[in-house]
Amino acid sequence: MRRRCALAAIALTLCGCQFVSRRVLVPVPPETAGAWVRRGLETANPADAPEPMRTLRPEAWVRATYYHEREAIEVNAYGFKSSAQALESAQKWQASERAVVSLRGSIFIVYSSLDANRDELRTFMRGMEEGWFGRGR
């Protein structure tokens, strides 16, 4: 009898687990990226994301700010349920002279700065993503 109760409890637990929603996680950005140092990090509410991100409904949003001398770069990483949703967000993003974007699977990343130009942002992005996601990913 005990054995049957134990098996029933295990079966109910396993059945219940299939209905637990999977939450998309954005890995924590590295503390440094070359000479750049992270001084701000926040897990923000995706419902408060700026347009067009809010309408695309990301599951997660991580914001970080990096400083080097007097320059600052803001990194906004949005986690989606699928890489297709991340790709859609990249396609709908409004290009800007002060921002570059990147896709990493189901994560869409925006690097922006009032101080750095596009070439500086691209250089920062390459170093940042190598430390964040590893080489060749």
Backbone as a ProteinNet text record, in pm:
[ID]
protein_1_A
[PRIMARY]
MRRRCALAAIALTLCGCQFVSRRVLVPVPPETAGAWVRRGLETANPADAPEPMRTLRPEAWVRATYYHEREAIEVNAYGFKSSAQALESAQKWQASERAVVSLRGSIFIVYSSLDANRDELRTFMRGMEEGWFGRGR
[TERTIARY]
82.7	0	87.2	190.9	281.1	348	384	452.7	360.2	234.4	138.5	117.7	109.7	93.8	215.5	332.9	456	461	426.8	425.8	321.2	207.3	102.9	149.5	216	266.8	370.8	459.9	562.4	496.1	398.8	329.3	259	192.8	125	225.3	337.5	441.1	493.8	523.8	574.9	472.9	347.1	241.9	228.3	238.9	227.7	341.9	459.3	577.4	564.2	488.4	477.5	398.7	324.1	245.3	313.7	431.5	506.5	564.5	539.9	587.7	739.9	801	945	969.4	1052.1	1083.3	1212.6	1210.7	1328.8	1423.9	1548.2	1647.9	1753.1	1792.3	1901.8	2021.6	2132.9	2248.8	2299.2	2354	2406.7	2527	2527.8	2642.1	2768.3	2885.1	3010.2	3033.8	3116.5	3146.6	3233.5	3316.4	3402.5	3396.6	3427.2	3440.9	3558.4	3676.8	3797.9	3820.1	3833.3	3854	3723.1	3612.9	3481.2	3442.2	3385.1	3345.6	3195.4	3127.5	2984	2962.5	2880.1	2847.1	2698.3	2622.5	2478.6	2426.1	2338	2276.6	2137.5	2039.6	1901.4	1824.7	1746.5	1649.3	1518.6	1483.4	1366.9	1241.6	1127.2	999	978	966.4	949	825.8	725.1	604.7	634.2	746.7	785.1	886.6	916.8	1016.1	968.9	1063.4	1023.8	967.3	889.9	840.7	958.9	966.5	867	876.7	968.1	986.4	861	794.5	676.8	570.4	546.1	444.2	489.1	619.2	670.7	672.8	646.3	627.4	745.2	859.5	970.1	935	998.8	977.8	1070.7	1184.4	1282.9	1351.4	1403.2	1474.2	1582.4	1706.2	1819.6	1885.7	1910	1976.4	2107.6	2211.4	2341.9	2404.3	2483.8	2553.5	2702.2	2781.8	2927.5	2992.2	3100.4	3170.8	3318.6	3373	3516.6	3550.6	3634.9	3666.8	3536.3	3504.4	3380.9	3269.2	3294.4	3194.2	3110.5	2987.3	2896.8	2827.3	2808	2733.3	2626.9	2503.9	2393.9	2365.8	2346.4	2316.4	2177.1	2088.6	1953.5	1938.4	1920.2	1904	1761.5	1692.6	1553.9	1547.4	1490	1475.1	1336	1329.2	1202.1	1185	1062.9	1035.5	1104.3	1126.7	1187.6	1284.2	1372.2	1465	1389.8	1275.9	1195.3	1141.6	1099.3	1051.4	1166.4	1284.3	1400.4	1435.9	1429.9	1457.1	1355.3	1229.3	1125.8	1154.9	1200	1231.2	1347.1	1446	1560	1514	1421.3	1371.8	1288	1220.6	1135	1208.9	1333.2	1409.2	1442.9	1428.1	1460.8	1611.2	1677.5	1821.8	1854.3	1970.7	2012.3	2163.8	2211.8	2356.5	2420.7	2342.9	2393.9	2361.4	2330.4	2298	2335.5	2375.6	2395	2321	2280.2	2202.7	2268.9	2229.4	2284.5	2178.8	2186.9	2099.3	2184.4	2140	2203.6	2093.4	2054.6	1945.1	1815	1757.7	1630.5	1651.3	1774.7	1805.8	1839.1	1769.7	1793.3	1860.7	1974.9	2055	2073.1	2053.3	2073.6	2185.5	2288.8	2399.8	2384.1	2372.4	2351.9	2436.6	2464.2	2545.9	2524	2527.7	2525.4	2667.4	2766.4	2906.2	2981.9	2959.6	3036.1	2970	3053.2	2999.2	2976.6	2923.7	2889.7	3010.9	3124.8	3244.9	3288.5	3283.8	3317.9	3217.4	3089.9	2987.3	3008.9	3044.7	3069.3	3189.4	3294.4	3412.9	3376.5	3301.9	3256.5	3170.5	3078.4	2988.1	3065.2	3165.7	3243.4	3312.4	3378.9	3446.1	3347.8	3238.2	3135.1	3078	3039.5	2975.8	3072.6	3199.1	3297.1	3303.2	3302	3302.2	3167.6	3061.6	2925.1	2881.2	2904.6	2855.7	2965.8	3090.1	3201.1	3235.7	3347.7	3394.5	3312.4	3296.2	3235.6	3089.3	3021.4	2878.4	2796.6
-119.8	0	126.4	123.6	238.9	262.3	152	162	224.5	183.9	239.7	388.7	427.6	570.5	650	595.7	663.5	677.1	571.3	576.6	676.2	679.2	774.5	918.1	941.8	1077	1118.4	1028	1058.5	1088.5	1006.8	1027.6	1163	1199.3	1329.8	1444.2	1429	1532.6	1549	1439.5	1447.2	1505.2	1470	1526.5	1676.4	1718.3	1860.4	1941.1	1880.6	1952.4	1990.8	1914.4	1946.2	2073.8	2119.9	2241.4	2365.6	2349.2	2463.4	2538	2666.4	2743	2760.3	2753.2	2775.2	2924.5	2975.4	3117.7	3137.9	3232.5	3265	3343.3	3302.2	3372	3435.1	3554.7	3622.9	3611.4	3554.8	3543.8	3680.7	3684.6	3810.2	3853.5	3978.3	4027.6	4032	4019.4	4021.6	4155.8	4154.9	4278.2	4373.7	4317.4	4400.8	4353.8	4445.2	4415.8	4498.6	4439.7	4514.9	4619.7	4745.2	4854.3	4904.9	4854.1	4897.3	4821.5	4893.8	4835	4855.4	4745.9	4755	4822.2	4927.5	4998	4996.7	4940.6	4931.9	4801.7	4736	4611.5	4603	4574.1	4568.6	4463.8	4384.5	4297.2	4373.6	4426.6	4514.8	4436.1	4496.7	4436.9	4451.5	4339.3	4348.5	4428.4	4434.7	4512.1	4662.1	4704.4	4845.3	4877.9	4781.5	4802.7	4910.5	4981.9	5083.5	5017.4	5095.2	5046.1	5036	4943.5	4843.6	4714.8	4710.2	4587.6	4548.4	4643.7	4613.2	4538.7	4581	4514.2	4376.1	4350.8	4219.3	4121.7	4171.3	4092	4002.5	4062.1	3978.8	3915.3	3803.8	3732.6	3786.7	3841.7	3891.6	4014.4	4099	4219.7	4249.1	4254.2	4287.4	4412.2	4508.9	4634.3	4645.1	4685.8	4707	4832.2	4901.9	5020.8	5003.7	5031.6	5018.3	5154.6	5176.8	5304.7	5282.5	5375.2	5381.3	5528.9	5574.4	5716.9	5795.3	5880.5	5960.2	5908.8	5798	5742.6	5634.8	5621.7	5520.2	5447.1	5317.1	5235.4	5160	5165.4	5092.8	4966.7	4857	4727.9	4685.1	4661.5	4612.4	4477.4	4372.5	4236.7	4190	4149.7	4105.5	3956.1	3878.9	3734.7	3701.4	3623.1	3582.3	3431.4	3384.2	3240.7	3164	3230.1	3161	3253.7	3191.4	3270.8	3344	3289.9	3358.1	3491.1	3493.2	3618.8	3718.7	3670	3759	3816.6	3734.2	3780.8	3886.1	3863.8	3962	4095.5	4089.9	4214	4286.5	4212.1	4273.7	4340.1	4276.2	4331.9	4457.6	4466	4581.5	4694.7	4669.9	4771.3	4885.7	5008.2	5127.1	5152.7	5148.1	5171.1	5311.8	5324.4	5453.3	5465.3	5587.9	5612.2	5582.5	5582.7	5564.6	5427.8	5328.8	5195.7	5088.5	4973.2	4853.5	4740.1	4639.9	4529.7	4396.2	4295.5	4162.7	4059.7	3941.5	3829.3	3714.5	3654.8	3535.7	3437.4	3355.9	3262.2	3336.5	3318	3384.2	3516.4	3568.3	3694.4	3801.4	3913.5	4029.8	4136.2	4188	4281.3	4412.5	4522.5	4656.8	4722.9	4768.9	4842.9	4987.3	5079.6	5219.3	5312.2	5430.4	5528	5666.7	5764.6	5903.8	5951.4	5876.5	5917.1	5845	5715.2	5633.4	5632.4	5622.2	5610.8	5463	5436.6	5298	5206.1	5253.5	5169.2	5132.5	5228.6	5200.5	5102.3	5119	5028.2	4885.6	4873.5	4739.9	4673.3	4750.1	4695.9	4651	4733.9	4698	4571.8	4565.8	4452.3	4321.3	4321.1	4199.3	4151.9	4243.1	4206.5	4163.9	4232.5	4203.7	4063.9	4032.9	3904.4	3787	3811	3705	3667	3766.8	3740.1	3691.9	3731.6	3701.1	3561.9	3533.7	3409.7	3312.4	3356.6	3271	3289.6	3233	3242.9	3155.3	3204.4	3125.2	3091.2	3159.8	3130.7	3231
0	0	0	84.8	90	-44.5	-105.7	-234.5	-339.6	-341.1	-436.5	-412.4	-286.8	-253.6	-298.7	-276.8	-318.2	-469.9	-541.9	-688.7	-739.4	-674.9	-714.2	-691.8	-579.6	-550.3	-652.5	-689.4	-789.7	-924.5	-961.8	-1089.5	-1092.9	-984	-978	-986.4	-919.8	-923.6	-1064.7	-1131.8	-1268.7	-1364.7	-1347.9	-1434.3	-1411.6	-1287.7	-1256	-1312.4	-1322.8	-1372.6	-1519	-1595.5	-1737.1	-1761.8	-1663.1	-1679.5	-1623.2	-1565.4	-1514.5	-1633.4	-1639.2	-1753.5	-1746.5	-1863.6	-1873.5	-1885.5	-1799.9	-1805.2	-1881.5	-1972.6	-2050.7	-1962.3	-1959.1	-1878.7	-1968.2	-1932.8	-2000	-1906.6	-1953	-1863.9	-1819.3	-1699.7	-1646.1	-1729.5	-1776.9	-1854.6	-1768	-1830.1	-1753.1	-1684.7	-1581.3	-1507.8	-1588.2	-1676.3	-1759.4	-1903.7	-1992.5	-2134.6	-2183.4	-2182	-2213.5	-2105.7	-2145.9	-2050.4	-1990.8	-2037.3	-1991.9	-1864.8	-1768	-1640.2	-1619.4	-1580.4	-1553.9	-1418.7	-1419.4	-1295.1	-1266.1	-1355.4	-1334	-1391.2	-1317	-1362.8	-1303.6	-1388.8	-1342.2	-1422.8	-1353.4	-1418.8	-1416.9	-1531.9	-1541.7	-1579.2	-1555.8	-1590.5	-1741.3	-1814.9	-1960.2	-2002.5	-1917.3	-1949.9	-1955.7	-1896.2	-1897	-2006.5	-2092.3	-2198.6	-2295.5	-2356.5	-2455.3	-2581.1	-2655	-2783.9	-2878.7	-2971.3	-3004.8	-2921.3	-2826.8	-2749.3	-2672.1	-2613.1	-2530.7	-2611	-2734.6	-2815.8	-2862.8	-2865.1	-2905.6	-2788.8	-2669	-2547.6	-2510.2	-2477	-2429.6	-2295.6	-2266.5	-2140.8	-2031.2	-2071.7	-1975.7	-2034.8	-1944.7	-1987.2	-1884.5	-1931.2	-1845.2	-1901.1	-1811.6	-1848.7	-1774.3	-1845.3	-1782	-1842.6	-1763.5	-1811.1	-1784.3	-1887	-1880.2	-1899.9	-1826.4	-1833.4	-1863.4	-1940.9	-1968	-1978.9	-1887	-1876.2	-1864.7	-1959.9	-1950.8	-2041.3	-2107.9	-2198.4	-2129.1	-2175.1	-2121.1	-2235.9	-2216.2	-2311.7	-2233.6	-2284.2	-2221.3	-2302.7	-2230.8	-2292.8	-2246.4	-2341.3	-2312.5	-2379.8	-2300.6	-2353.3	-2325.7	-2431.1	-2421.5	-2451.9	-2362.1	-2381.6	-2430.8	-2538.3	-2597	-2585.9	-2606.4	-2599.8	-2711.5	-2825.1	-2938.9	-3012	-3090.5	-3170.9	-3282.2	-3325.5	-3427.8	-3374.8	-3248.7	-3189.2	-3175.1	-3138.5	-3127.4	-3263.5	-3366.7	-3502.4	-3545.6	-3513.2	-3545.6	-3476.8	-3352.3	-3280.7	-3348	-3395.9	-3465.8	-3595.3	-3664.9	-3790.4	-3768.5	-3656	-3628.1	-3558.3	-3516.9	-3445.4	-3539.2	-3491.4	-3569.8	-3563	-3678.3	-3684.2	-3636.5	-3575.7	-3521.2	-3531	-3541.1	-3543.6	-3409.1	-3304.7	-3168.4	-3110.4	-3196.7	-3145.1	-3246.5	-3195.6	-3276.7	-3207.2	-3285.3	-3228.6	-3259.8	-3182.9	-3197.1	-3159.3	-3219.6	-3185.9	-3132.6	-3024.7	-2967.7	-2933.6	-3030.7	-3008	-2983.9	-2866.6	-2833.7	-2760.3	-2764.5	-2696.6	-2800.5	-2790.8	-2876.5	-2790.8	-2836.9	-2756.5	-2831.7	-2759.5	-2813.4	-2733.4	-2804.6	-2745	-2789.9	-2695.3	-2733.6	-2647.3	-2703.7	-2631.9	-2689.1	-2601.5	-2646.3	-2675.2	-2624.8	-2635.4	-2747.4	-2762.3	-2856.5	-2994.2	-3099	-3233.9	-3268	-3387.1	-3425.9	-3426.5	-3474.7	-3476.7	-3335.1	-3244.2	-3104.1	-3043.2	-3076.3	-3025.8	-3077.7	-3205.1	-3262	-3195.1	-3172.3	-3104.2	-2963.5	-2892.2	-2757.8	-2763.1	-2859	-2871.5	-2891	-2978.2	-3002	-2874.7	-2804.2	-2679.3	-2571.6	-2565.5	-2466.1	-2486.3	-2609.1	-2635	-2623.8	-2647.7	-2627.7	-2480.2	-2392.2	-2249.1	-2196.3	-2261.8	-2217.2	-2263.6	-2390.9	-2450.2	-2489.9	-2485.2	-2525.2	-2672	-2710.1	-2849.4	-2942.2	-3064.4	-3170.4	-3154.3	-3067.6	-3051.9	-3126.4
[MASK]
+++++++++++++++++++++++++++++++++++++++++++++++++++++++++++++++++++++++++++++++++++++++++++++++++++++++++++++++++++++++++++++++++++++++++

